[in-house]
Amino acid sequence: MKRALLLVPLLLAMSAVAHASPCLSGVLNTYEAPGFSCGIDALTFSSFGYSAVGTGGALLVLPSSVSVTPCSGCTTPGEFGFQFLAPWSVSSGQTQETLISFAVSCACALVDAASSISGFGFSGSGSALVTETLSNGTVLFLMASSGGVKPFDSATFAGVTTINVVEDIKLNGSGALGGIGSAGISALSSTFSTGATPEPSSLLLLGSGIIALGGYRRRRSVLDHSLSVAPGFAPLCGDSPRFLRESPASLKSRTP
């Protein structure tokens, strides 16, 4: 019984994680609020951060200008995460680097990550590079430049319960060797998927079943003990009691 009761807080905690307040569309500086967290399906997102630096007079995008939209399947069906929308851009002689960070956790196993860009473009020697680095060592790479275009990347990995994510958006209007050009990105998506896990309702049913089983076993034990010491009862080979049937005459003959 004690072991059953000890499992209940764990099951309730797992259910609470899965039922975090839902993530809503908004702007990134709202997500940056201390202690903020929200959920999409079985995933919980928290610890959002943002920073931006630039050179050559590049117009930096503030977090209040970055729209955040929760999404399901925006990169790959069955994956959950966010799409970040903002007018990141540079022209010749300018550079801009933006970092978006957050943590994703689950009372399960995170096994896959995917990232994509859209609304991107470049001209001349301009380039747009995006690197998504995960705390488990996984790195996703996206690009749009004269050297090639790669708008999508994904990876699978051994299951983990929490991942810290850093999105690094680098725009260069002159390219690595200098020159004349421009580059921009308007949307970045980042999503994750999980391995098979019990639904929260199933976890609660399991916890209720464990409690009920513990109570039943305790009542059965008390009942068996009571019957075993009651007159006219004797135990079977197992643990079930059986009434000893004796005739009134035999009972009378054994009476002193």
Secondary structure by P-SEA (a helix, b strand, c coil): caaaaaaaaaaaaaaaaaacccccccccccccccccccccccccccbbbbbbbbcccccccccccbbbbbbcccccccbbbbbbbccccccccbbbbbbbbbccccccccccccccccccccccccbbbbbbbcccbbbbbbbbcccccccccccccccccbbbbbbbbbbbccccccccccccccbbbbbccccccccaaaaaaaaaaaaaaaaaaaaaaaaaaaaaaccccccccccbbbbbbbcaaaaaaacc
